[in-house]
Amino acid sequence: MFLGFFTAGIYYLYWFYSVNSEAAVASRDENAKPGLSLLAASLGAFLIVPLFWTHWTTAKRVGAATGRPAGLIANIVFSILLLPFAGVVYTWWLQGKMNRYARQQMMTGSAAVA
C-alpha cells in the first residue's frame, strides 16, 4: 500500500492498471480498456471528472469480477470521498476484494485458466 508513496505514485499507477486488467479478465468484460482507465487516473486528474469516474467504474468492474458488487454508499465513500487517500484506502478496499475472490477460487478449484 505504501509503495505508491515511496515511488512518488508510480506504483499506484501500475497497480491501477493491473487491477483493471485482472478485473476485466475475471469478469470477461470485453469492453474494458485498462490503458484508458490508467490515462483517466493520471492525466484525467487535470480535468477532475475523469479521475473520479475511472475510480468509480474500476470499483464496479472489481465488484462484477468478484461477484460482490459495491453498494452505492460504499462506492461513493471509497471512490469519491476518500479518493485523496487513494494510495491507502482505495487500494486496500479493492485489492482486498480481489484477494478474497482469488482465495475463494483457489479453495473451490474453479480458477479460470487464461
C-alpha positions as CSV (number, residue, x, y, z in Angstrom):
1,M,0.0,0.0,0.0
2,F,2.8,2.4,0.8
3,L,4.8,1.6,-2.4
4,G,2.8,4.3,-4.1
5,F,4.2,6.8,-1.6
6,F,7.8,5.7,-1.8
7,T,7.7,5.6,-5.6
8,A,6.1,9.0,-6.0
9,G,2.8,7.5,-7.2
10,I,4.3,5.3,-10.0
11,Y,3.5,2.1,-8.2
12,Y,-0.1,3.2,-7.7
13,L,-0.5,3.8,-11.4
14,Y,1.0,0.3,-12.1
15,W,-1.4,-1.2,-9.5
16,F,-4.4,0.7,-11.0
17,Y,-3.7,-0.7,-14.5
18,S,-3.1,-4.2,-13.1
19,V,-6.3,-4.3,-11.1
20,N,-8.3,-3.0,-14.1
21,S,-6.8,-5.6,-16.3
22,E,-7.3,-8.5,-13.9
23,A,-10.9,-7.5,-13.1
24,A,-11.6,-7.2,-16.9
25,V,-10.3,-10.8,-17.4
26,A,-12.1,-12.2,-14.4
27,S,-15.4,-10.6,-15.4
28,R,-14.9,-11.4,-19.0
29,D,-15.5,-7.7,-19.9
30,E,-14.5,-7.3,-23.5
31,N,-15.2,-3.6,-23.4
32,A,-12.8,-2.8,-20.5
33,K,-9.8,-0.7,-21.5
34,P,-7.2,-0.7,-18.7
35,G,-5.0,1.7,-20.6
36,L,-7.8,4.2,-20.9
37,S,-8.6,3.8,-17.2
38,L,-5.0,4.5,-16.4
39,L,-5.0,7.6,-18.6
40,A,-8.1,8.9,-16.8
41,A,-6.5,8.2,-13.4
42,S,-3.3,10.0,-14.3
43,L,-3.7,12.8,-16.8
44,G,-7.5,12.9,-16.3
45,A,-6.9,14.3,-12.9
46,F,-6.3,17.7,-14.6
47,L,-9.9,17.6,-15.8
48,I,-11.1,16.3,-12.4
49,V,-14.2,14.4,-13.6
50,P,-12.3,11.5,-15.4
51,L,-10.4,10.9,-12.2
52,F,-13.5,10.3,-10.2
53,W,-15.3,8.4,-13.0
54,T,-12.5,5.9,-13.6
55,H,-12.2,5.1,-9.9
56,W,-16.0,4.7,-9.8
57,T,-16.0,2.3,-12.8
58,T,-13.0,0.4,-11.6
59,A,-14.8,-0.3,-8.3
60,K,-17.8,-1.5,-10.3
61,R,-15.6,-3.7,-12.5
62,V,-13.9,-5.3,-9.5
63,G,-17.4,-5.9,-8.0
64,A,-18.6,-7.6,-11.2
65,A,-15.4,-9.7,-11.3
66,T,-15.7,-10.9,-7.7
67,G,-19.4,-11.3,-7.6
68,R,-19.6,-8.8,-4.8
69,P,-20.7,-5.5,-6.3
70,A,-20.0,-2.4,-4.3
71,G,-23.1,-0.8,-2.9
72,L,-23.9,2.8,-3.9
73,I,-22.9,4.2,-0.5
74,A,-19.6,2.2,-0.4
75,N,-18.7,3.3,-3.9
76,I,-19.4,6.9,-3.1
77,V,-17.3,6.7,0.1
78,F,-14.3,4.9,-1.4
79,S,-14.3,6.2,-5.0
80,I,-15.2,9.9,-4.3
81,L,-15.0,11.0,-0.7
82,L,-11.8,9.1,0.2
83,L,-10.1,9.5,-3.2
84,P,-7.4,11.8,-1.8
85,F,-6.3,8.8,0.3
86,A,-6.5,6.5,-2.7
87,G,-3.0,5.2,-2.2
88,V,-4.1,3.6,1.1
89,V,-7.8,3.3,1.4
90,Y,-8.9,2.7,-2.1
91,T,-6.2,0.1,-2.8
92,W,-6.9,-1.6,0.5
93,W,-10.6,-1.9,-0.4
94,L,-10.3,-3.1,-4.0
95,Q,-7.2,-5.3,-3.6
96,G,-8.9,-6.9,-0.6
97,K,-11.9,-7.8,-2.7
98,M,-9.7,-9.2,-5.5
99,N,-7.6,-11.2,-2.9
100,R,-10.7,-12.7,-1.3
101,Y,-12.0,-13.7,-4.7
102,A,-8.7,-15.3,-5.7
103,R,-8.6,-17.3,-2.4
104,Q,-12.2,-18.4,-2.9
105,Q,-11.4,-19.6,-6.5
106,M,-8.3,-21.5,-5.3
107,M,-10.2,-23.2,-2.5
108,T,-13.0,-24.3,-4.8
109,G,-10.6,-25.2,-7.5
110,S,-12.5,-23.3,-10.1
111,A,-9.9,-20.8,-11.0
112,A,-10.1,-19.9,-14.7
113,V,-7.1,-20.6,-16.8
114,A,-6.4,-17.7,-19.1
